Amino acid sequence: MDKERNMDRMNFYYIYSRISMLSLGLWPYQSWSSMMTLRSLWIIQHISIMLPELIKIYENRGHFNLLIESLPPFTYNIVMAIKFTNGVLNQRKLKSILEKIKYDWNKFTDKKEIEMLCYYSHRGKSLNTVYIGLVAVVLLSYMLLPMLPAVLDLINPLNESRPKSPLYMVEFYIDQDKYFYSVLTHAYITSLAGVLPLFATDLLFSNCAHHACGIIKILGRRIENILSEEPALKRSYKVDDEKKAIACVIEHQNIIKYCESINSLYTTSFFLILSISIGLMSVTGFVTLIKMNEEFKDCIRFAMFTFAQIFHQFCYYFLGQSVLNHEEKLKDYVSNFNWYKASPKTKFIIKFMIMRTLKPTKIRAMIFPLTLENFTSLMKTTMSYFTVIKSTR
């Protein structure tokens, strides 16, 4: 009964991840037929927008401002393709992580430990809710701004229609003015479908990172409670303490393996995305600057896009920092262990954990740890690229 209740709790906290991955065919527990159908549909719609964007970029190659303006949406779609591809190629790793999380939810029976796991899972779901809300606001604002001239023509008509601007710079080799709303509808559909890999990847990463924080916190509590309150001279209590110490060392090794499995799942895609994002944020910032003196609504659109990218990167680094903080706090739990009360064997067992906590496991984008310190370095590098691009204008 308790296991069923814990599974219900896990499903509740992971609902956003599950829905977004199901809609893409990336959930490892869905049927093969639905998996292949949904993946194929997403690939078709993504190609249908990326190919016209690529053609337009080629046509704009001789016009610097137009080329710079057409690059951000195309690069954004490349990032979404990387996220989707990572989910497809790493299905086994993904399932292994989810099985580990399920095992943890079923393993913990102590009421206090379950409360800790629920607390961190709730934090993960709350962050995901905020993340979905902010992405939705930015995406809808970005999508609706091209409709502003048509709305103003209805509210306050002029002698001639206001000029229309497309959502994306694309080339379908048709009359863009005549088929403006058809092209815009296609852009809307691909925008809504194209954002799904963002949710599928990032929401699950948030859940995984918060789960890591939760099980590290539980381990810290267990370390604090290794020693029995009874007199240490009693043989039975010494043996019990030693068993607790061994269990803590084993659990610590399991946590390290879990964090390494997160790295194995995400590290390559994160490295590619973070590398691309440096240039992308610089370019969108430059486009915002250009549009400031031309079309104010486009300036707002690209400014929101730039903000969304910064927030996107911040979430990665913030979650990586959270896991690192808990790993470092684990070192404090071990260091504050009441050594003078422990038996020689218990001390010897705990030494293994002390040595391992001196080198905490970090969530990485290949060689780059996801820490807030590195986030500031990323922003400095982005500003440097932005300054270089701005100087070429």
N, C-alpha and C positions, 0 to 999 in steps of 0.2 A: 504493500500500500504506500509506504514511504517512497519507494523507488518510482512508482507511478506519479506521485505528487511532485517529486523532484524533476521528472521528465516534463511534466506539465509546466513547471516553472521555467525550465530551460527553453522550451518551445515558445513561451511567452516572451522571454527576454531576447530571443533570436528570431522573432517573427519577421522583422524587416529584412534581415539577411536572407532568410529562407524565401520570402516572396520575390525579392529582386533576382535571386539566383534561379529560382524556378522559372521566372519569365524569360530568362535567357537560355534555359536548357543546361545550366551549369550545376544544378543541385544534384549531388551524387546519388541520391536515393530515388530520383524520378525515373520513369520508364524510358527505355532506350528510344522508342518511337517519338515520344514527346520531346526528348532531348535533341534528337536529330532535326526534327521539324522546326523547333524554336531557334536552334542555332542557324539553320539554313535561312530562315526568314530574316534574322538579324544581319547575317552576312550580306544578303541580297540588298537590303535597304541601305547598308553602310556603303557598299560599292556604288549604289545609285547616287549617292551624294558626293563621295570622294572623287569619283572619276570626273564629273563636271567641274569640281573645284580644281582638280589637277590641270585640266585643259585650260581653265581661266588663268591659272598661275603661269602657265606656259605662254599664253597670249599677252600677259602683263609683264613679261620678262624685261621689256625695254622701258617700262615706266616705273620708276622707283617707288613713288607713293602708292600707286595701285598695287604693285607687287607686295609691298609691306602690309597693305590692308587686307589682301586676299590670303596671306599666309596663316594668321592665327586660327581661323576656323578649320583649315585643313590640318594644321598641326594638332589641334584639339582632337580631331577625329582619329589621327594617328595614335594619340594617347589612349583613346577609347578602344582602338583595335588591339593595342598592346595588352590592356587589361583583360579584354575578352579572350585573346589568344592564351594568356597566362592561365586563365581559368580552365580552358579546354585542355591544355597540355598537362596540367597538374591535377587532374581529377583524383588520382590515387593519393597524392599528398594531402589534398583537401579533405578527402574522406577519412584519412588517417587522423588528421587534426580533430575533425568532428567526432570521431570515435573516442579519442582521448578525452575530449570535453564531456561526452556522454558518460564515459567511465568515471570521471571525477564526480559528476553529479550523483551517480549511483553509489560511489564509494564512501562519500562523507555521510556519516550518520549522526555525529554530534550536533546538537541543536545550534550551538554557538558557531560552529564551522559552517553550517548550512546558511546561517544568517550572514556571515561574512561573504560567502559566495554569492548570495542573493544581492547583497549591498553593491558589490562591484559589478555584477551583471546589470543591476538597475542603473548604475552610473553609465555603463556602456550603452544601454538602450536610450537613456536620456540624451547622451551625446549624439547618438544616431538620429534621434528625433529632431534635435537642433540642426544637425547637418542636412537632413532631408529638407527641412523648412527653408534654410538659407539657400540651398541649391535650387529649390523650387522657385523662390522669389527672384533670384538672379536669372534663372532660365526663362521664366515667364516674362520678366521685364525685357530681357534681351529679344524675346520673340515678338512681343507686342509693340515695341517701339516703331518698327516699319509700318505698322497700321496707323500710326499717328496722323500722317497727312490725309488719309482717307476719312478718318474721324473728324478732323478739322474742316474738311471740305463739306461735311454734313452739318456741322455745328455753325461754322462761320465761312460760307462759300465765298470764293473770290471770282474774278472775271475768268480765270483759267484755273485748272486743277493744279494743286500743289505737286511738285516732283516726288515720285515714289523712289524709295531706296530698297533694294532686296535685302533679305536676311543674310544671305551668303552671296559671295561673288562666284557665280557658276556660269557655265556655258553649255547650253543644250542645243545650240544651233537652231533656235526658234526666235520669233519676235518676242523679246523680253517684255515690252509694254503691253502687247496684245494678250499674252499669256501670263501676265504678272501674278495674278491670284492663283493660278494653277501651279506655277513655280513656287510661290510662297507656301501653298498648302503642302507641297512635297517637302519643303524645307522644315515646316512645322512637324510633320510626321517623323522625319528622320532625326530631328532634334529631340523629340520625346523618346524615340526608341534608342537613339544613340547614347543617351545619358545612363541607360541601364547598367552597363559595365562599371560605371563610376560607383553606383550604389552597391552592386554585387561585390565588388572588391573592397571598397572602403568600409562598408558597414560590417562585413565579416572580420576585417582586420581589427576594427574597433572592439568587436566582441572578443576576439582572440587575445588582444592586448589586455583588456580588462579581466579576462579569465586568468591570465598569467599573474596579474597583480593580486587577484583574489587567492589563488593557491599559494603564492609566496607569503601573503599575510597569514594564511592558515598555518603554514610551516613555521613562521615566526612564533605564533602562539604555542605550537607544539614544543618548540625548543625551550620556551619559557617554562613549560610544565613538564620537562623531562624528569627533574628530580622529585621524588616523592616527599611528602611532608613528614613522613615517618622517619625515625632515627636511621641514619645511613649505615649503622652497624648491623642491622638486620639483613641477613643474607638474601631473603626473598625480595626485599625492596631493592637491593643492589642489582639483582638479576632483572627485575622489572625496569629499572632505570636504563640498564644497558640495552634492553630490547627496544625501549623508546628511542634511545640514541641511534641505534641501527636503523629503525624505521624512518627517522628524520633524515639520515644520510641517503637512504634509498629514495625518499620522496624528493630530496634536493636534486638527485641525479635525474629523476623523472621530469622535474621542472626544467632543468637544463636542456634535456632532450626535447621537451615541448617547445621551448623558445627557439631551439635550433631548427625544429620543424617549421615554425613560422618563418624563420629566415629562409629556409629551403624553398618554401612556397612563394614568397614575395620578393626575395632579394634582387633577382635579375630584373623583373618588371619594374620594381621601384627605382633601380639604378637608371634604367632607360628613361623612365618617366621624369625623374628628377633632373636628368641631363637635358632632356628636351625642354623642361619647364623653365630652365634658366634663360634660354633664348626666347621662349614663348612669352614670358612675363616682360622681358625687355621690349619685344616687338609690340605687344599690345599696349604697353605704356607709351611707346612712341606714337602708335596710331591714335591713342587718346589725345596726345599733344597736337597732332596734325588736325584732328577733327574739332578741336577747341575753337579754331578760327574758321571752320567751314560749316559743318552740320552739328549743332549742339546735341541733338538727340542721339546721333551716332557717337558723339563724345561720351555721353552718359552710358551708352551701351557697352563700349569698349572699356570704360572705366570700371563698370560693374564686372566685366569679364576678368579684368586684371585683379580686382579685389577677390573674386572667386578663386583664382589660381593661387593667390597668396594664402588664403584661408585653407585651401586644399593641401598645400605643402605644410602649413602650420600644424594641421591635424596629424599628419604622419609623424612629424618630429615631436609633437606633444605626447602622442601615444608611446613612441619609443622612449622618451624621457621618463614617462610614468613607470614603465617597466624597469628601467634602469634605477630609478629612485627606490623602488621596492626591493630590487636586488641589493642595493647598497645598504638599505635598512636591515636587510637580513644579516648582513655582516655585523651590524650593531647588536642584533639579538644574540648571535653566537658569541660575540665579544663580551657581552654582559652576563653570560652564563656563569652561574655560581660554581666555579671550579673547585673551590675549597671544600664543597660538600659532596662532590662527585667521587665515585670510585675510580681507581687508576684505569680500568678498562673503559669506562665511560669517557674519561678524558681523552684516551687514545682514539676512540671512535670519533669524537667531535673534532679532533685535530684535522681529519680529512675534510670536513666541511669548512673549517677555517681557511685552509689552503685554497679551496675552490672559490670561496667568497671574495678572496683578494683579487680575483679576475672575473668580475661579474659578466654574465652573458648580455650582449647588447643586440637590439633589433637593428639590422643593417640594410643599407642599399648597397650590396656587395662590400666595397671597402670603406664605405662611409656610414658610421653609426648615426642613427636617427636620434639626435639630441638637440635641445634648444640652442646650445652653443653652435652647433653646425647649421642650424636654421638661420642664425644671424650671419654666419659666413656666406650662406646661400644668397641672402638678400643683398649683402655687400657685393657679391659677384654679379648679381642681376643688375644692380645699379651701375656697375662698371660697364657692362655690356650696353645698358640703356644710354649711358653717356657717349659711348663710341658710336652707336647708331644715330643718336641725335646730332653728333658732330658732322655726319655725312649729309645732313639735310641741306 
